[in-house]
């Protein structure tokens, strides 16, 4: 090691040697002329006469070598031991090169591979995994990060485990699961029909079952602008026109003139949700003049530096950044709604989205047990605290004290004296059966201490398909079915009301939006 170090630092040591020789020359000359005469005042003749009294050239070379050895030795000691001394007691995340992992997964480890959405992989799932392993009492916990993935290694109950989190995009996560390359899929949208069919045909079970489909937190896609602008709200139609390139100046939407600059995500579920909600179709294209980003943070910083800029990104990624602000969105059928924890949790905000972990059936019993324990932990208070630390909206039921959404007079009369919760129960598509999130929401209401002794108020709604009298009857029937489930769980229900197609949270223009309107809002007093 020592020879290698000297070899690598030969140029530096050569310079040191040269400087040493010059210094020795000056020192020696000053030492010879002891009469106090300055070196620059010595004439050449006297110098030649006294040269015989100076040490030999060989002695000077030897002195230089000794100086180089001393300086080199001290430099080597600092290079070898000083960083370790400075970093005593610090925990470090190991970063391994993308081509060769620094620490491979042990062959005997129970390895869980989590692939999918970049949004979940960036902060949410790592925080959930980290919190879960610590809560389970795992020891020797290390995190190994590369360009492609993050791997947690630990010992749990005496056995080695490894959990790998790899951002691939939601769709590729399902493909990896189908190809037996992933055990858990991260998705920032529900599984698509063709994806669910492909995995079922591959023997991996029904991904829409309550056991497999796990909503783990809430997020929203925020439309953001520079904080210094006067822009506060836009209609969905205006946002669509802006990002298609049909509206190019802020004066066209009622704000001070300025050429609009567009900042968009490159691909993935964030773009898909934006297009489906804003354009009405994922097939519509963005303006060719838009700048595309793979990373949320880079996009946000670009908007922060451009007062004419507008972009869209994960709402969670904007938290704590005072240089950008979100825009309230509205339609002809709905009031302007800003993204915040309450409107995202209730899904009143137009671009709210659920974040999912799908757990296809595993043939490895140890792996399945670990995954099941992880999914159960996420639904607990501690698990949701971890989701909140990662910047996302937790699922725990809370009262909405700052409820600002405009509601009809009939709705207001039905909930007089009550407090709205952030729980909205929705149904599986084309069914009166509660979806997977609603089933777990009811369980959370049952176990949440703040609701002990409270009485709940249930308000049912439908879409606008059919006559209004039939819609009112259907909305009441759905609310009553929820009442029965709550009473079976020991919860008290004070009143049940059906309001038909009133107070929609989406336009009734397609099946996805109509499904959002088929719901039961939960209040309490």
DAVEN-V649777 format. One record per residue. SS is DSSP state (helix for helix, strand for strand, loop for the rest). NEAR is the number of other C-alpha atoms within 12 Angstrom. Layout:
BEGIN
ss = (SS & SS)
near = (NEAR & NEAR)
END
This chain:
BEGIN
ss = (loop & helix & helix & helix & helix & helix & helix & helix & loop & helix & helix & helix & helix & helix & helix & helix & helix & helix & helix & helix & helix & helix & helix & helix & helix & helix & helix & helix & helix & helix & helix & helix & loop & loop & loop & loop & loop & loop & helix & helix & helix & loop & loop & helix & helix & helix & helix & helix & helix & helix & helix & helix & helix & loop & loop & loop & helix & helix & helix & helix & helix & helix & helix & helix & helix & helix & helix & helix & helix & helix & helix & helix & helix & helix & helix & helix & helix & helix & helix & helix & helix & helix & helix & helix & helix & helix & loop & loop & loop & loop & loop & loop & loop & strand & strand & loop & loop & loop & loop & loop & loop & loop & loop & loop & loop & loop & loop & loop & loop & strand & strand & strand & strand & strand & strand & strand & loop & helix & helix & helix & helix & helix & helix & helix & helix & helix & helix & helix & helix & helix & helix & helix & helix & helix & helix & loop & loop & loop & strand & strand & strand & strand & strand & strand & strand & loop & loop & loop & strand & strand & strand & strand & strand & strand & strand & strand & loop & loop & strand & strand & strand & strand & strand & strand & strand & strand & strand & loop & loop & helix & helix & helix & helix & helix & helix & helix & helix & helix & loop & loop & loop & loop & loop & strand & strand & strand & strand & loop & loop & loop & loop & loop & helix & helix & helix & helix & helix & helix & helix & helix & helix & loop & loop & loop & loop & loop & loop & loop & loop & loop & loop & loop & strand & strand & strand & strand & strand & strand & strand & strand & strand & strand & strand & strand & strand & strand & loop & loop & loop & loop & loop & loop & strand & strand & strand & helix & helix & helix & helix & helix & helix & helix & helix & helix & loop & loop & loop & loop & strand & helix & helix & helix & helix & loop & loop & loop & loop & loop & strand & loop & strand & strand & strand & strand & strand & loop & loop & loop & helix & helix & helix & helix & helix & helix & helix & helix & helix & helix & helix & loop & loop & loop & loop & loop & loop & loop & loop & loop & loop & loop & strand & strand & strand & loop & loop & helix & helix & helix & helix & helix & helix & helix & helix & helix & loop & loop & loop & loop & strand & strand & strand & strand & strand & strand & helix & helix & helix & helix & loop & loop & loop & loop & loop & strand & strand & strand & loop & strand & strand & strand & loop & loop & loop & loop & loop & loop & strand & loop & loop & loop & helix & helix & helix & helix & helix & helix & loop & loop & loop & loop & loop & strand & strand & strand & strand & strand & strand & strand & loop & loop & loop & loop & loop & loop & helix & helix & helix & helix & helix & helix & helix & helix & helix & helix & helix & helix & helix & helix & loop & loop & helix & helix & helix & helix & helix & helix & helix & helix & helix & loop & loop & loop & strand & loop & loop & loop & loop & loop & strand & loop & loop & loop & loop & loop & loop & loop & loop & loop & helix & helix & helix & helix & helix & helix & loop & loop & loop & loop & strand & strand & strand & strand & strand & strand & strand & strand & strand & loop & loop & loop & loop & loop & loop & strand & loop & helix & helix & helix & helix & helix & helix & helix & helix & helix & helix & helix & helix & loop & helix & helix & helix & loop & loop & loop & strand & strand & strand & strand & strand & strand & strand & loop & loop & loop & loop & loop & loop & helix & helix & helix & helix & helix & helix & helix & helix & helix & helix & helix & helix & helix & helix & helix & helix & helix & helix & helix & helix & helix & loop & loop & loop & strand & strand & strand & strand & strand & strand & strand & loop & loop & loop & loop & loop & loop & loop & loop & loop & loop & loop & loop & helix & helix & helix & helix & helix & helix & helix & loop & strand & strand & strand & strand & strand & strand & loop)
near = (11 & 17 & 12 & 10 & 19 & 22 & 15 & 15 & 21 & 17 & 15 & 18 & 27 & 22 & 19 & 24 & 27 & 21 & 21 & 27 & 26 & 18 & 19 & 27 & 25 & 19 & 19 & 25 & 28 & 21 & 19 & 24 & 23 & 13 & 11 & 13 & 15 & 15 & 21 & 13 & 13 & 19 & 13 & 12 & 10 & 17 & 19 & 13 & 14 & 19 & 18 & 13 & 15 & 23 & 20 & 15 & 16 & 12 & 16 & 24 & 22 & 18 & 26 & 28 & 25 & 20 & 25 & 29 & 22 & 18 & 24 & 30 & 21 & 17 & 21 & 25 & 18 & 15 & 19 & 16 & 14 & 14 & 13 & 14 & 13 & 12 & 11 & 11 & 8 & 10 & 11 & 14 & 17 & 20 & 21 & 20 & 16 & 15 & 12 & 14 & 20 & 19 & 22 & 23 & 25 & 17 & 12 & 14 & 22 & 30 & 35 & 38 & 40 & 46 & 44 & 42 & 39 & 41 & 48 & 46 & 37 & 33 & 28 & 41 & 50 & 35 & 30 & 42 & 44 & 37 & 30 & 36 & 34 & 25 & 21 & 21 & 16 & 24 & 20 & 20 & 29 & 30 & 32 & 31 & 29 & 25 & 20 & 24 & 30 & 39 & 39 & 45 & 35 & 32 & 25 & 24 & 15 & 14 & 21 & 27 & 34 & 37 & 42 & 37 & 44 & 38 & 39 & 35 & 33 & 40 & 33 & 29 & 42 & 44 & 31 & 29 & 37 & 32 & 18 & 25 & 24 & 35 & 40 & 48 & 52 & 49 & 47 & 46 & 43 & 37 & 39 & 20 & 17 & 16 & 29 & 29 & 20 & 24 & 33 & 23 & 16 & 22 & 19 & 29 & 26 & 24 & 36 & 31 & 26 & 25 & 24 & 34 & 35 & 42 & 44 & 44 & 44 & 44 & 47 & 46 & 47 & 43 & 50 & 49 & 42 & 35 & 26 & 20 & 27 & 22 & 29 & 26 & 29 & 34 & 30 & 35 & 23 & 30 & 40 & 33 & 27 & 38 & 38 & 27 & 23 & 21 & 24 & 27 & 24 & 29 & 18 & 19 & 27 & 17 & 18 & 16 & 18 & 20 & 22 & 35 & 32 & 40 & 42 & 43 & 36 & 26 & 28 & 32 & 40 & 44 & 43 & 35 & 36 & 40 & 31 & 27 & 36 & 39 & 25 & 24 & 19 & 19 & 16 & 22 & 27 & 33 & 23 & 17 & 19 & 25 & 24 & 26 & 25 & 23 & 25 & 34 & 28 & 23 & 34 & 42 & 29 & 30 & 38 & 28 & 22 & 26 & 29 & 31 & 37 & 44 & 48 & 50 & 49 & 46 & 39 & 39 & 35 & 36 & 29 & 13 & 20 & 19 & 22 & 38 & 37 & 43 & 36 & 32 & 37 & 31 & 27 & 18 & 24 & 26 & 27 & 27 & 36 & 34 & 41 & 37 & 37 & 35 & 37 & 36 & 40 & 47 & 38 & 41 & 40 & 44 & 47 & 41 & 40 & 37 & 43 & 42 & 47 & 46 & 44 & 46 & 31 & 29 & 14 & 16 & 14 & 20 & 28 & 23 & 19 & 33 & 37 & 28 & 21 & 33 & 31 & 25 & 28 & 37 & 33 & 30 & 24 & 26 & 36 & 33 & 26 & 34 & 37 & 29 & 23 & 30 & 31 & 43 & 40 & 40 & 44 & 42 & 38 & 30 & 28 & 25 & 17 & 15 & 23 & 18 & 28 & 20 & 21 & 17 & 13 & 18 & 29 & 22 & 15 & 28 & 31 & 16 & 15 & 27 & 27 & 36 & 39 & 36 & 40 & 44 & 44 & 38 & 31 & 25 & 22 & 16 & 13 & 24 & 23 & 30 & 30 & 30 & 39 & 34 & 30 & 32 & 39 & 36 & 27 & 30 & 38 & 27 & 22 & 21 & 14 & 18 & 28 & 17 & 18 & 22 & 29 & 39 & 38 & 42 & 49 & 43 & 43 & 42 & 35 & 33 & 25 & 14 & 14 & 19 & 18 & 20 & 25 & 27 & 23 & 31 & 36 & 30 & 28 & 35 & 40 & 27 & 28 & 40 & 32 & 19 & 25 & 32 & 20 & 15 & 18 & 21 & 27 & 27 & 30 & 25 & 25 & 34 & 35 & 36 & 41 & 34 & 39 & 34 & 34 & 38 & 43 & 39 & 32 & 26 & 23 & 18 & 20 & 25 & 29 & 26 & 33 & 39 & 42 & 48 & 48 & 47 & 46 & 43 & 41 & 36 & 24)
END
